[in-house]
Amino acid sequence: MTIDHFRYALAVQYAGGEFCGWQRQPNVSTVQGALEQAAAKLTDEPITLQVAGRTDAGVHATGQIASFTSSLEPEARNWQRGLNALTPASIYVSWVQPVPVEFHPRYDATSRRYTYIYYDQQRTDPFIAGLAWCCSPLDADAMHQQAQYLLGEHDFSSFRGAGCQSLTPMRRVDQVLVRRQGAFVVMEIEANAFLLHMVRNIASGLLSVGQGAVSHYLTDLLAARDRTVLGVTAPPQGLYLSQVRYPHAVLPAVTALPPILRA
């Protein structure tokens, strides 16, 4: 990178239902592709985005962080307004700001926080089905209690999706909370990093707990270190990337709470 290039960080929210995930792919709609196309029009130069975490098809984000470089100075464009004018309505850029040239949204992050939402009203609501996992009634207190066994550093092989490219199944979970909020049960989990489908598989295990699985169910899953002992992976529509932490970078706050929980 030459000294005449500037680096920018941006926070982006998106409804993932109409995208085939974050990562740019040929001939399909992706969040990265839409943002890079908009940024290229805005700058009249090719743009490549780096990102804090690649989300799967159908997964949402309220606090995704990305970055890019451009030859244009910060005052040259109203970056937020321009990107929002050139992207689909299902994408919203919350802010854009200059950052040091060495900033990297993935490698500089110390933790990531995901939210998973269950709608446990024994019916499928057409206005909620794309934003939460519709299921039978859950015991949120039991889910929270068992979720605490996930805290600390563990081998999460039982929650690791096929095709995961991580060199190790070890991850450190710093916080996990499960609470009821009206018609929803909400899980929030923060870790130094996550394996492929790890949060959705934890959400699946907690669903079993909420529906009456034995009190040591999650500890048994952890000890097994075998993905085949767990049932189906939770659907993507209940999952939100809600926050990424950068203790050494001063970035504006984001609205981490998913919209259906803001009432």
Order of alpha helices (4+ residues) and beta strands (2+ residues): beta-alpha-beta-beta-alpha-beta-beta-beta-alpha-beta-beta-beta-alpha-alpha-beta
